Amino acid sequence: MKIAIEDIVKMVTMEVAKELARRGYEVESLEKSLTNDKVKTSLEIDMSEFKTPVLTENSFWNMDKGVTELIVPANTIISYGASREIKLRKITIKYK
């Protein structure tokens, strides 16, 4: 059986990217044709400096478009603008 080195590189790269995404790193670009698995990209937002954490629309300005899950503190208030962005981008929220 023969396999091209380019195909090996693509397979290894995809597996590394999936593992990095699983660990919470933002993966900018993935070749979707290599797998049918949806790579979940998580982002934890640190709000430890706030007495009452608030997730606002501004939080999404510099956020990677590939983020599919946000991890926020349990008592986080989500503003209307942030709620719209969450629905628009189809992001799931996990409370920590």
N, C-alpha and C positions, 0 to 999 in steps of 0.2 A: 504494500500500500504506500502511495506517495502523497505527500502534502507539501504545499508551497510554504516557504519560510514566511511569506507575507501573511498567509492564513494563520500560522502559528502566532505571529506577533499580534494580529487582531484578536485572537482568542485570549491570549494572555493579558493584553491590554484591557479587554472587556471584564475579565475576572478581577483584575486589580481595581478597576474603576468601581465595580459593584461592591467590593470589600471596603473601599474608601467611603463610598456613600453609606454603607451600613454602619460605619464608625462615625458618621456625622460630618464628613468632609463634603464640601460642595464640589461636585464634578461638573465642569463646564460643558463638555461635549462628549456624547457617546454615539457610536454607530449603532443605530437601532436594528439594522439588518442582521446583526450577529446573534441576537437573542430575542425571544418574545417576552422575557421577563421585564417587568417595569422596575426600573431602578428608583428606589425611594431615597430622596435626598432630604435629610433632616437638618434643621438649624436650631440651635438652642440660643435663645436671647437672654443675656445676662441683665437682670434688672435688680441686682442685689443692692444697688445704691439708692433705690427708691423705697420709701415707706409703703406706698401703695403703687405697685407697678401698673402702668397703663400702656397698652399696645395701640399705637396710633398709625395713621396712614403714612406718616413720615418714615416709619420703620421699614417700609417696603421700597423706598426710593432707590437704595443701593443694593437691594436684595437680588440675588441671582434668580433668574426666571425658572430655573430647574428645581427650586425648593418645593417639595410637596408636603412637608411636615414641619410645623413650628413647635418647639418645646418652650413653654413659658411657666413662670411660677404659678402655683395653685390659685393665688388670690388676684390674678391679673384681670384688670378691667380692659375690655376690648371696645375701642371707639367705633362709631358708625362707619367712618372712613376705612378703618382697618377691617371691619367686618365685610365691607364691599370688596376690598382687595382679596380677602380670604376666599370669598365666593367666586370672584372673577378668576383667580389663579387655581382654584380647586385645591386649596391647602387644608390639611387636617391640623387640628390643634391638640397637643398633648400637654396636660398640666403636670408639673413636677412638684 
